[in-house]
Amino acid sequence: MYRLVLKYKGMRLGYIVVNRYYTDSGTEYAVRRLIEEGQKCGIRLEVVKSGMVEYGDEKSFDFNNLDASKKMPILFWDKDTGYALELERFGHKIINRPRAIDICNDKIVTYQSLRGSKIKIPQTIVTPLVYDVCDGEDKEFIDLVESELKFPIVVKENVGSQGRQVYLASNRQELEKLNKKLRHIPHHYQKFCGDNRNSGGDIRIYVVSGKVVASVRRTNTADFRGNVNIGGAVTQLCESSAKAYNAVAVKVSKKLKLDYCAIDFADTGGEPILLEVNSNAYFESAEKACGANIAGAILRLC
């Protein structure tokens, strides 16, 4: 349960916006730590749930008890960018900016936004749009994916989090099954970046205000995905191993105009290959693995 912090006299006011309907331990940890760090630097953070937006009458916008008369920093720990845009329109400082959140929310939009930056990504084939009134069965497209990428093939929904919308096709039958399952959902296919499909992981770099604050390796001995929520373990990345990833991560964060982010790379031991960019990633495991004060770095953005 979220609890508003005490209203200490003389402290600046700020807000943390969280999703109205969903929370988990990762969000709760982030909120608790941000409130703690806010108190240390004189910012009284209050938690509000994402609000409703009613168009047609500008006065009818629901700020969910958020004080619209004062311009203040808002840590936007959600992906409801319609709400974020309204807050921004009223002059509040939104961290991260709505446009940056939108770019990160869709992996293909992320890749498109980084075109021309010489950022290496896995070989990727995007599925054509299939309207919900169409079947969309396309043997020619499946043939192309199979011939270009070879098995195993990573299949991802364009929008997703915590690894829940990421799959692995080891053969033609599995590829066809996933293509059918996701037919009316925007998704894409990627070349598998790794040596072992039965265990996996990635490199995650946390960047705040254009500076790296933590570099970790996520490993999973039971799954090709390294996400902590499905059994991944987190360890600090040594400075020499992190150097190349850190440089690319900073470049990506600046290109996408992110105040704070966590950037994931394939753990190949070679040139950094970007997998995805997270605009409001959890940071509990990284703080504990590295002893880093990620929450404090984020609060300094306010």
Residue pairs with C-beta under 8 A, 6 or more apart in sequence:
2 18
2 23
2 28
2 31
2 47
3 47
4 46
4 47
5 35
5 38
5 39
5 44
5 45
5 46
6 44
7 44
8 39
8 44
10 42
11 39
11 42
11 43
11 44
12 42
12 43
12 44
12 72
12 302
13 43
13 44
13 46
13 67
13 70
13 72
14 38
14 43
14 44
14 45
14 46
14 72
14 73
14 74
14 75
14 302
15 45
15 46
15 47
15 48
15 66
15 72
15 73
15 74
15 75
16 31
16 34
16 35
16 45
16 46
16 47
16 48
16 74
16 75
16 77
17 48
17 49
17 50
17 74
17 75
17 76
17 77
17 78
17 80
17 83
17 84
17 87
18 27
18 31
18 47
18 48
18 49
18 50
18 77
18 78
19 27
19 49
19 50
19 77
19 78
19 79
19 80
20 49
20 50
20 51
20 80
25 284
26 229
26 282
26 284
27 77
27 282
29 282
29 283
29 284
30 77
30 282
30 283
30 284
30 295
31 47
31 77
33 283
33 284
33 287
33 294
33 295
34 45
34 75
34 295
34 298
34 299
35 45
35 47
36 295
37 293
37 295
37 296
37 298
37 299
38 44
38 45
38 299
38 302
40 296
40 299
41 296
41 299
41 300
41 302
43 73
43 299
43 302
45 75
48 64
48 65
48 66
49 64
50 64
50 78
50 80
50 83
51 62
51 63
51 64
51 66
51 83
52 62
52 64
53 61
53 62
53 82
53 83
53 86
54 60
54 61
54 62
61 68
61 86
63 87
66 74
66 87
68 90
71 90
71 91
71 92
71 93
72 92
72 93
73 92
73 93
73 95
73 301
73 302
74 87
74 92
74 93
74 94
74 95
75 95
75 298
75 302
76 84
76 87
76 94
76 95
76 96
76 98
76 101
76 280
77 280
78 84
78 280
79 101
79 105
79 279
79 280
81 98
81 99
81 101
81 102
81 105
84 94
84 97
84 98
84 101
85 98
87 94
88 94
88 97
88 98
93 302
95 259
95 260
95 298
95 301
95 302
96 258
96 259
96 260
96 261
96 279
96 280
97 257
97 258
97 259
99 257
100 256
100 257
100 258
100 259
100 279
101 279
101 280
102 109
103 109
103 110
103 113
103 256
103 277
103 279
104 110
104 256
104 258
104 261
104 276
104 277
104 278
104 279
105 159
105 279
106 158
106 159
106 186
107 156
107 158
107 159
107 188
107 276
108 124
108 126
108 158
108 186
108 188
109 158
110 256
110 276
110 277
111 121
111 124
113 255
113 256
114 121
114 252
114 255
114 256
114 274
117 251
117 252
117 255
119 248
119 251
119 252
119 255
119 274
120 271
120 272
120 273
120 274
121 273
121 274
121 275
122 154
122 190
122 191
122 193
122 266
122 273
122 275
123 148
123 149
123 190
123 191
124 188
124 189
124 190
124 191
125 144
125 145
125 148
125 149
125 188
125 189
125 190
126 188
127 141
127 179
127 182
127 186
127 187
127 188
127 189
128 136
128 138
128 141
129 186
130 136
130 183
130 184
131 184
132 184
135 183
136 183
136 184
137 180
137 183
141 179
142 172
142 175
142 176
142 179
145 153
145 175
145 189
146 153
146 172
146 175
149 189
149 190
149 191
149 192
150 191
151 169
151 170
151 171
151 172
151 175
151 192
152 168
152 169
152 170
152 192
152 197
152 224
153 168
153 169
153 175
153 189
153 190
153 191
153 192
154 166
154 167
154 168
154 169
154 189
154 190
154 191
154 192
154 193
154 224
155 166
155 167
155 168
155 169
155 175
155 178
155 179
155 182
155 187
155 188
155 189
155 190
156 165
156 166
156 167
156 187
156 188
156 189
156 190
157 165
157 166
157 182
157 185
157 186
157 187
158 186
158 187
158 188
159 165
159 186
160 166
161 278
162 227
162 229
162 230
163 225
163 226
163 227
163 229
163 230
166 225
167 178
168 174
168 192
168 197
168 224
169 175
169 177
169 178
170 197
192 224
193 266
193 268
193 273
193 275
194 200
194 224
194 266
194 267
194 268
196 224
197 224
198 222
198 224
199 219
199 220
199 221
199 222
199 223
199 224
200 219
200 220
200 223
200 224
200 225
200 226
200 267
201 217
201 218
201 219
201 220
201 226
201 232
201 267
202 217
202 218
202 226
202 264
202 265
202 266
202 267
202 275
203 215
203 216
203 217
203 218
203 237
203 242
203 245
203 264
203 265
203 266
203 267
203 272
204 215
204 216
204 217
204 218
204 262
204 263
204 264
204 265
204 281
204 286
205 212
205 214
205 215
205 216
205 242
205 245
205 246
205 249
205 262
205 263
205 265
206 212
206 213
206 214
206 215
206 216
206 260
206 261
206 262
206 281
206 283
206 286
206 292
206 294
207 213
207 249
207 250
207 252
207 253
207 258
207 260
207 261
207 262
207 263
208 259
208 260
208 294
208 297
208 298
208 300
208 301
209 259
209 260
209 297
209 300
209 301
210 250
210 253
210 254
211 250
211 297
212 242
212 246
212 249
212 250
213 292
213 293
213 294
213 297
214 236
214 283
214 286
214 287
214 289
214 290
214 292
214 294
215 236
215 237
215 242
215 245
215 246
215 290
216 234
216 235
216 236
216 237
216 285
216 286
216 289
216 290
217 234
217 235
217 236
217 237
217 241
217 267
218 226
218 227
218 228
218 232
218 233
218 234
219 226
219 232
219 233
219 235
219 267
220 226
220 227
220 230
220 231
220 232
220 233
221 231
222 231
223 230
223 231
223 232
225 232
226 232
226 267
228 234
228 282
228 285
234 285
234 286
234 288
234 289
235 289
236 289
236 290
237 245
244 271
244 272
245 265
245 272
248 263
248 265
248 272
248 274
249 263
249 265
252 261
252 263
252 274
252 277
253 261
253 263
253 277
256 277
258 277
258 279
259 298
259 301
260 279
260 280
260 297
260 298
260 301
261 277
261 278
261 279
261 281
262 277
262 278
262 281
262 283
262 286
263 274
263 276
263 277
263 278
264 274
264 275
264 276
264 277
264 278
265 272
265 273
265 274
265 275
266 272
266 273
266 275
283 294
283 295
286 292
286 294
287 293
287 294
287 295
